[in-house]
Amino acid sequence: MTNDQIRRLALDDDVISLTSALVDIPSESGEEQVIADAVQSALDPLPHLAVERVGNNIVARTMYGKADRVVIGGHLDTVPAAGNLPCRREGGFLHGLGTCDMKGGVAVALRLAATVRESSRDITYLFYECEEVTAERNGLLRLSRDHPDLLAGDFAILMEPSNARVEAGCQGTLRAEIAISGVRSHSARSWMGENAVHQAVEVLDRLRSYEPRRVMVDGLEYREGLNAVGISGGIAGNVIPDECVVIVNYRFAPTLTVDEATEHVTEVFAGFPVEIVDQAPGALPGLQLAAARDFVTAVGGEPHPKFGWTDVARFTELGIPAVNYGPGDPAVAHATDERVSEADLLACEVKLRRWLMG
């Protein structure tokens, strides 16, 4: 892509305009090159930042030689569009794909990268690809394996939507395929077969009667969930299906390890083959740690638990305390009417700027 083809981002624009510009650059998972080019092109000229690119992951660092370093990160990708582009502004909100999850947070981070020229700490700004898909494609995971030095820090802030308040830790997540076997036959002679789709009712009944736990950690209540998120079976309109697969998603409290979560799902579906197809550990809140405690005090408000998985867990694995703090209501993330509050965008920028400048 030539310089003339690169989408231009004006980092001296206000955070609302910058969010709108980012939203209007489509960047579904795996298609982040154009937006990554735009982010790199905007950051490269800034003399106070050392900018490096690995794939479609952009890392921009200050090198002031301060005693502490904070990492401020956000992913560039979105889920698939649902007729919610381009961005539009209405009633104090920006509406459109990625406004909430999480181009509003990316816009805040880019504004800070451009305008915070002096800070009480060194800062690493991180913009990465493929967060919304399976773990092995995650850009942050790639950096942690191949270039861990680029992620070094004493504290990390993920700009995930959190209603402009701190959401600590995150749930772990696990996806499993539950296989039900039957016997294929012609549907005109169904008594000669055994319908695997009909037998899936036992799996669904176990899910329907399942009572998820509520777990208190550091004064925060994490709610678990075990749910069917997909079902498939059958090959033709005149064939009794001999196989049915139910896909389940387990969102578990950060007190469980992935192995413990796997064991639990296997127990729930005892008698059926269970194949784990994707998994990621949760992260404990860590609010007792000085860096997290000081950040909560600086931005104000009561911390809440994070419902959902975020890359806070990756930083926790790296030994770096981390929290979620960003604009937008996570309840509307991935929705067709996804939106972000303009007030949240402005509040996050102001509070983070004040904290960074000491």
JOMOWO-V686576 format. One record per pair of residues at least 6 apart in sequence whose ideal C-beta (glycine too) atoms are under 6 Angstrom apart, sorted by sequence separation. I is the first residue (numbers start at 1). GAP is how many residues later the second one is. D is the distance in whole Angstrom. If there is no record, write none. Layout:
BEGIN
i	gap	d
I	GAP	D
I	GAP	D
END
This chain:
BEGIN
i	gap	d
43	6	6
286	6	5
332	6	5
44	7	5
52	7	5
87	7	6
88	7	5
130	7	4
131	7	6
143	7	6
144	7	6
185	7	4
214	7	6
215	7	5
234	7	4
296	7	6
315	7	4
332	7	6
27	8	4
43	8	5
130	8	5
143	8	6
185	8	3
233	8	5
266	8	5
25	9	6
51	9	5
87	9	4
130	9	5
184	9	6
214	9	5
252	9	5
25	10	5
129	10	4
183	10	5
312	10	4
49	11	4
50	11	5
85	11	6
128	11	3
183	11	4
213	11	5
233	11	3
250	11	6
9	12	6
84	12	5
85	12	5
113	12	5
128	12	5
182	12	4
212	12	4
312	12	6
328	12	4
40	13	6
50	13	6
84	13	5
182	13	6
212	13	5
232	13	5
327	13	5
48	14	6
182	14	3
262	14	6
310	14	6
181	15	6
231	15	5
250	15	5
81	16	5
109	16	6
180	16	5
210	16	5
43	17	5
230	17	4
327	17	4
7	18	5
40	18	5
228	18	6
229	18	5
306	18	5
327	18	5
39	19	5
78	19	5
180	19	5
36	20	4
78	20	4
180	20	5
228	20	6
229	20	5
207	21	6
258	21	5
327	21	5
227	22	6
33	23	6
258	23	5
32	24	4
226	24	5
178	25	5
225	26	5
224	27	6
74	28	5
224	28	5
254	28	3
9	29	5
124	29	6
224	29	6
254	29	6
280	29	6
283	29	5
292	29	5
254	30	5
283	30	4
291	30	5
6	31	5
7	31	4
11	31	5
74	31	5
222	31	4
282	31	6
292	31	6
74	32	4
281	32	6
289	32	5
9	33	4
283	33	4
6	35	5
74	35	5
286	35	5
1	36	6
197	36	4
72	37	5
196	37	6
215	38	4
215	40	6
35	41	5
203	43	5
32	44	5
197	44	5
200	44	5
32	45	5
195	45	5
196	45	5
196	46	6
200	46	6
193	47	4
196	47	5
197	47	5
29	48	4
196	48	4
27	49	5
27	50	5
28	50	6
109	50	6
190	50	5
27	51	6
70	51	6
76	51	5
187	51	5
28	52	5
77	52	6
299	52	5
60	53	6
68	53	4
69	53	4
70	53	6
71	53	4
72	53	6
73	53	4
75	53	5
76	53	6
77	53	6
79	53	5
187	53	6
77	54	6
105	54	3
66	55	5
71	55	6
77	55	5
185	55	5
66	56	4
75	56	4
184	56	6
102	57	6
298	57	4
64	58	5
102	58	6
184	58	4
183	59	6
62	60	5
101	60	6
182	60	5
62	61	5
100	61	5
24	62	5
24	63	6
61	63	5
23	64	4
180	64	4
60	65	4
220	65	6
179	66	5
20	67	4
59	67	6
218	67	4
177	68	5
178	68	5
217	68	6
48	69	5
58	69	4
218	69	5
177	70	6
57	71	4
57	72	6
176	72	5
23	73	5
56	73	4
20	74	6
175	74	5
19	75	6
23	75	5
23	76	6
174	76	5
173	78	6
23	80	5
171	80	5
172	80	5
22	81	4
57	82	4
71	82	4
70	83	6
222	83	5
19	84	6
22	84	6
69	84	4
19	85	5
22	85	6
69	85	6
70	85	5
71	85	4
72	85	5
73	85	6
74	85	4
169	85	5
220	85	4
57	86	6
68	86	5
174	87	5
19	88	4
39	88	5
18	89	4
172	89	6
176	89	5
59	91	5
178	91	5
15	92	5
15	93	6
54	93	6
178	94	5
179	94	5
15	96	5
178	96	6
32	97	4
176	98	5
177	98	5
11	99	6
176	100	5
177	100	6
29	101	5
175	102	5
11	103	4
29	103	5
175	103	4
29	104	4
174	105	5
173	107	5
172	109	5
172	110	3
171	111	5
170	112	5
170	113	5
169	114	5
169	115	5
169	116	4
168	117	4
168	119	5
166	130	5
168	135	5
155	136	4
165	136	4
170	136	4
173	136	4
166	137	4
167	137	5
169	137	6
171	138	6
167	139	4
170	139	5
170	140	5
170	142	5
170	143	6
134	144	5
135	145	5
160	150	5
158	152	5
158	153	6
158	154	5
168	155	5
166	157	5
167	157	4
156	159	4
166	159	5
162	162	5
162	163	6
164	163	6
156	164	5
160	164	4
162	164	5
161	165	5
155	166	5
156	166	4
158	166	5
160	166	5
163	166	6
153	167	5
159	167	4
161	167	3
157	168	5
161	169	5
140	171	5
161	172	6
140	174	5
164	180	4
164	183	5
164	184	5
105	221	4
104	223	4
104	224	5
100	228	3
100	232	6
101	232	4
100	233	5
104	236	4
119	237	5
100	238	5
111	238	6
120	238	3
99	239	6
99	240	6
100	240	5
108	240	5
112	240	6
116	240	5
99	241	4
104	241	5
108	241	5
95	244	5
93	246	4
94	246	5
93	248	6
92	250	5
84	252	6
82	254	4
79	255	5
16	326	5
16	329	6
15	330	5
15	334	5
END
